[in-house]
Amino acid sequence: MSVLNKDFLWGGAIAANQVEGAYKADGKGLSLVDLLPAGDERKEPLFNPANALNQQFDYYPSHESIDFYHRYKEDIKLFAEMGFKALRLSISWPRIFPNGDESEPNEDGLAFYDELFDTLEHYGIEPIVTINHFDTPYYLAEQYGGWYNRQTIDYFVNYATVLFKRYSKRVKYWITHNEINMILHIPYIGGGLIIKDTDHKEQIMYQAAHHQLVASSLATKIAKEIDPTNQIGCMLAAGDVYPNTCNPVDIMAALKKNREQYIFIDVQARGEYPSYSKRLFDELGININKAVGDDELLKQYTVDYISFSYYSSRLESGDDEVNKHKEAGNAFASLKNPYLEASNWGWQIDPVGLRVTMNQIYDRYQKASIYR
């Protein structure tokens, strides 16, 4: 029987915008998620923010959440009782830079995370910290156009540098962006993008993603300069896409879908856009605007490890008529797999798919993985 290595980091994961609450406390600014209501009302501002963000709703979950901001000590104590050796968490960008474009950080926000890391250290729990977990300050989205504006790179790098210096020797494992591929599926929270119906959506999303990739490499460079032992990771929403049948057309369709989810990780882990990206960009009618030095930066400062979330596998057909029968499953729609049951949320339950995904990622990159 195989036994896990004693250094295996078993634990759990939370995100600031999902658990902290206290959305205006101690100088915190608005995040993208703070404008999202609950339940079915959430879908319109999430997927069509240009037409919905000015609406008023009765309940915004992130405003209070589980009040981790005030109750983190008792929550972390419970994590320790569960045997956690690691906790993946995120720092709220607008808690440190309320608008995002300030030159100096909010000391109250930094002090909160000082105390949080003290508590984790007390219980022997290793922090794995995401710098940007769907938490771009709303001000940057509204006033600058979010990550589509190259200036956001500078604001992110300033923010990341503050974190690296403040928490040096306390945090070893960092993740630059949560689920970077979600910018293609939920661009509002993935990139702070408020896209109008008349916009060239694909151009905006892929350009914004390029800026995130450059920001990640710059952050990696700075993190290593501050402390060479820092380990910097990337992160994607993973889940292997299976062909609907053994028809070669379906197999090719599944291959293309899998490439879509790995395209940005290819850049972060291998240091360059994959060969298939040129054809993809041509087909979409987009052109990535790069600054001088971008390609060299991406090549030189790749990540140390790959992290991913896994919820389910998916099915894809090469037949557009068949794909019309896809069922919603959170952000990813999929054809129904007759061999799998589904959760109440419509996510197909596929534990073998986790193993498939882990093997696919390691075979592709040969880097260590962290997953949730």
C-alpha positions in Angstrom: 0.0 0.0 0.0 1.3 3.5 -0.9 1.8 5.9 2.0 1.9 9.6 1.7 5.2 11.3 2.2 5.4 12.8 5.7 5.9 16.2 4.2 2.7 16.0 2.2 0.8 19.3 2.8 -2.7 18.0 3.6 -5.2 20.8 4.3 -8.0 23.0 3.0 -8.7 26.2 1.1 -10.5 29.4 1.6 -10.6 32.8 -0.2 -10.8 36.2 1.3 -13.8 37.3 -0.8 -15.7 34.1 0.2 -15.1 34.1 4.0 -13.8 37.3 5.5 -16.9 39.5 5.3 -16.3 42.9 7.0 -16.4 44.4 3.5 -15.9 48.0 4.7 -14.0 47.4 7.9 -10.7 49.2 8.7 -10.4 51.0 5.3 -11.2 48.1 3.0 -12.3 49.1 -0.5 -14.9 47.3 -2.7 -13.9 44.2 -4.5 -15.5 42.8 -7.6 -17.4 40.2 -5.6 -18.9 42.8 -3.2 -21.3 43.8 -5.9 -22.6 40.3 -6.6 -25.9 39.2 -5.0 -26.9 35.7 -3.9 -28.7 32.9 -5.7 -30.1 33.2 -9.2 -29.9 37.0 -9.0 -26.1 36.5 -9.1 -26.0 35.3 -12.7 -27.0 38.6 -14.4 -24.3 40.8 -12.9 -21.8 37.9 -13.0 -22.1 37.2 -16.7 -23.5 40.5 -18.0 -22.1 43.1 -15.6 -22.4 46.1 -18.1 -26.2 45.9 -17.8 -26.6 44.8 -14.2 -24.1 46.3 -11.8 -26.1 49.5 -11.3 -29.0 47.4 -9.9 -29.7 47.1 -6.2 -30.3 43.8 -4.6 -31.4 42.7 -1.1 -28.5 40.5 -0.1 -24.8 40.5 -0.9 -23.1 37.4 0.6 -19.5 38.7 0.7 -20.5 41.7 2.9 -20.8 39.4 6.0 -19.9 35.9 4.8 -18.8 33.7 7.8 -17.1 36.8 9.4 -13.7 35.2 9.2 -12.2 38.7 9.6 -13.4 38.7 13.2 -13.5 35.0 13.9 -10.4 33.7 12.2 -8.7 32.5 15.5 -11.5 30.1 16.3 -11.8 29.0 12.7 -8.1 28.2 12.4 -8.3 26.4 15.8 -10.9 24.1 14.2 -8.7 23.6 11.1 -5.9 22.5 13.4 -8.3 20.1 15.2 -9.0 18.5 11.8 -5.3 17.9 11.3 -4.6 20.6 8.7 -0.9 20.9 7.9 -1.6 23.6 5.3 -4.2 26.2 4.5 -4.5 27.8 1.1 -5.9 31.3 1.6 -6.0 34.6 -0.2 -5.2 38.2 0.7 -7.8 40.7 -0.2 -6.3 43.2 -2.6 -8.7 46.0 -1.7 -8.1 45.4 2.0 -4.4 46.4 1.3 -5.0 48.9 -1.5 -8.7 50.0 -1.2 -8.8 51.5 -4.8 -5.8 49.6 -6.1 -3.9 52.6 -7.4 -2.7 54.1 -4.2 1.0 54.4 -3.7 0.9 53.4 0.0 -0.9 50.4 1.5 -3.6 50.3 4.2 -1.7 49.4 7.4 -4.8 48.1 9.1 -5.2 45.5 6.3 -1.6 44.4 6.6 -1.9 44.1 10.4 -4.9 41.8 10.0 -2.8 39.3 8.0 0.1 39.7 10.4 -2.2 38.3 13.1 -3.7 35.7 10.8 -0.2 34.3 10.0 0.7 34.4 13.7 -2.3 32.2 14.4 -1.4 29.8 11.6 2.1 29.6 12.9 0.9 28.9 16.4 -1.0 25.8 15.1 1.8 24.7 12.8 -0.2 25.3 9.6 1.7 26.2 6.5 0.1 29.1 4.6 -0.2 28.9 0.8 -1.2 32.4 -0.2 -3.0 33.5 -3.4 -2.3 37.2 -4.2 -5.3 37.7 -6.5 -8.3 35.5 -6.0 -11.1 37.1 -8.0 -10.4 40.2 -5.9 -9.3 43.0 -8.1 -10.4 46.3 -6.5 -13.7 47.3 -8.1 -12.3 50.8 -8.6 -9.7 49.4 -11.1 -12.5 47.7 -13.0 -14.7 50.8 -13.1 -12.1 53.5 -13.7 -9.3 51.7 -15.6 -11.0 48.8 -17.4 -9.6 46.2 -15.1 -6.8 43.9 -16.5 -7.5 45.0 -20.1 -5.6 48.2 -19.1 -1.8 47.5 -19.0 -1.5 50.0 -16.1 -3.1 47.3 -13.8 0.2 45.4 -14.1 2.0 48.1 -12.2 -0.7 48.3 -9.5 -0.6 44.5 -9.1 3.2 44.4 -8.9 3.2 47.2 -6.3 0.7 45.2 -4.2 2.6 42.0 -4.6 5.9 43.6 -3.7 4.3 44.9 -0.4 3.2 41.4 0.4 6.5 39.8 -0.4 8.4 42.3 1.8 5.9 42.3 4.7 5.5 38.6 5.0 9.0 37.5 4.0 10.1 34.3 5.9 6.5 33.8 7.0 5.0 32.8 3.7 7.0 30.5 1.4 4.3 29.4 -1.1 2.6 32.0 -3.2 0.1 31.8 -6.1 -0.2 34.9 -8.3 -3.7 34.5 -9.8 -6.5 32.1 -8.9 -7.9 30.1 -11.8 -6.4 32.3 -14.5 -8.4 30.5 -17.2 -11.7 31.7 -15.7 -11.1 35.0 -17.3 -12.4 33.3 -20.5 -15.6 32.1 -18.7 -16.4 34.8 -16.1 -14.4 37.8 -17.3 -15.9 40.1 -14.7 -14.4 38.4 -11.6 -11.5 36.8 -13.6 -10.2 40.1 -14.9 -12.3 43.0 -13.7 -13.7 43.2 -17.2 -17.1 45.0 -17.7 -17.6 44.0 -21.3 -20.4 45.5 -23.5 -22.4 43.6 -26.1 -20.7 45.7 -28.8 -17.2 44.9 -27.6 -14.8 42.4 -29.2 -15.1 40.1 -26.2 -12.3 37.7 -27.1 -9.8 40.5 -27.9 -10.5 42.0 -24.5 -10.3 38.7 -22.5 -7.1 37.4 -24.1 -5.4 40.8 -23.9 -6.3 41.1 -20.2 -5.0 37.6 -19.7 -1.7 38.6 -21.3 -1.4 41.4 -18.8 -2.0 39.0 -16.0 0.7 36.7 -17.3 3.2 39.5 -17.5 2.2 40.6 -14.0 2.8 37.1 -12.7 6.3 36.9 -14.2 7.2 40.3 -12.8 5.9 39.2 -9.4 7.9 36.0 -9.6 11.1 38.0 -10.4 10.6 40.3 -7.4 9.7 37.5 -5.1 12.9 35.7 -5.9 14.9 38.9 -5.5 13.4 39.4 -2.0 13.8 35.8 -0.9 15.2 33.2 -3.3 13.5 30.4 -1.3 10.0 31.8 -2.2 8.0 29.3 -4.3 5.7 30.9 -6.8 2.8 29.0 -8.4 0.1 29.5 -10.9 -3.4 28.1 -10.8 -6.2 27.0 -13.1 -9.7 25.6 -12.9 -9.0 22.1 -14.2 -11.0 19.1 -15.1 -10.2 16.9 -18.1 -12.5 17.3 -21.1 -13.5 13.9 -22.5 -14.7 13.3 -26.1 -18.4 12.5 -26.2 -17.7 9.4 -28.4 -14.8 7.7 -30.0 -15.6 9.6 -33.2 -12.3 11.3 -34.2 -14.2 14.6 -34.6 -15.2 14.5 -30.9 -11.7 13.6 -29.9 -10.3 16.7 -31.7 -13.1 18.8 -30.1 -12.1 17.6 -26.7 -8.4 18.3 -27.5 -9.2 21.9 -28.4 -11.2 22.4 -25.1 -8.3 21.0 -23.1 -5.9 23.3 -24.8 -8.2 26.2 -24.0 -7.9 25.5 -20.3 -4.1 25.0 -20.4 -3.1 27.9 -22.7 -2.2 30.3 -19.9 -0.5 27.7 -17.8 1.6 26.7 -20.8 2.9 30.3 -20.7 3.4 30.4 -16.9 5.1 27.0 -16.7 6.9 26.7 -20.0 7.7 30.4 -20.6 6.0 31.0 -23.9 2.7 30.9 -25.7 2.1 27.4 -27.2 2.3 26.8 -30.9 -1.4 26.3 -31.2 -2.1 29.8 -29.8 -1.3 31.4 -33.2 -4.0 29.5 -35.0 -6.5 30.1 -32.1 -5.9 33.8 -32.2 -6.2 33.9 -35.9 -9.5 32.1 -35.7 -10.8 34.5 -33.1 -9.6 37.5 -35.0 -7.5 38.8 -32.2 -4.0 40.3 -31.8 -2.2 40.3 -28.5 -0.5 43.6 -28.0 2.9 43.0 -26.4 5.3 45.5 -25.0 9.0 45.3 -25.7 10.5 42.7 -23.3 7.2 40.8 -22.5 8.3 37.6 -24.2 11.7 37.6 -22.5 10.1 38.2 -19.2 7.7 35.4 -19.6 10.5 33.1 -20.7 12.8 33.9 -17.8 10.4 33.9 -14.9 8.3 30.8 -14.9 6.5 29.3 -12.0 7.8 26.7 -9.6 4.6 24.7 -9.2 1.1 24.2 -10.7 -2.0 24.5 -8.5 -5.5 23.7 -9.7 -9.1 23.3 -8.5 -11.0 20.3 -9.7 -14.8 20.0 -9.6 -15.7 17.7 -12.4 -14.8 16.4 -15.8 -16.7 17.4 -18.9 -17.8 16.0 -22.2 -17.3 17.7 -25.6 -18.7 16.9 -29.1 -17.5 18.1 -32.5 -21.1 18.3 -33.6 -22.7 21.7 -32.8 -26.2 20.2 -32.7 -25.1 17.7 -30.0 -23.4 20.5 -28.0 -26.8 22.3 -27.8 -27.7 19.7 -25.2 -25.1 20.8 -22.8 -26.2 21.3 -19.2 -25.0 24.1 -17.0 -22.6 23.1 -14.2 -21.5 26.3 -12.5 -19.2 28.1 -14.9 -18.7 25.1 -17.3 -21.4 23.6 -19.4 -21.1 20.0 -20.4 -22.9 17.2 -22.1 -24.2 14.6 -19.7 -21.9 11.7 -19.0 -24.1 8.6 -18.7 -21.5 6.9 -16.5 -21.6 9.6 -13.8 -24.0 10.9 -11.3 -24.4 14.7 -10.7 -24.6 16.9 -7.6 -27.5 19.2 -6.9 -25.5 21.9 -8.6 -25.3 19.9 -11.8 -21.6 19.1 -11.4 -20.9 15.6 -12.6 -19.2 13.5 -9.9 -16.0 12.0 -11.3 -13.3 11.0 -8.7 -11.4 9.1 -11.4 -11.3 12.4 -13.4 -9.2 13.9 -10.6 -6.6 11.2 -11.1 -6.7 11.7 -14.8 -6.3 15.5 -14.4 -3.4 15.1 -12.0 -1.6 12.8 -14.4 -2.3 15.1 -17.4 -0.9 18.1 -15.6 2.2 16.3 -14.4 2.8 14.8 -17.8 2.5 18.2 -19.4 4.7 20.2 -17.1 6.7 17.9 -14.8 6.2 20.3 -11.9 4.8 19.7 -8.4 1.1 20.3 -8.0 -1.2 21.7 -5.3 -4.9 21.0 -5.8 -8.2 21.5 -4.1 
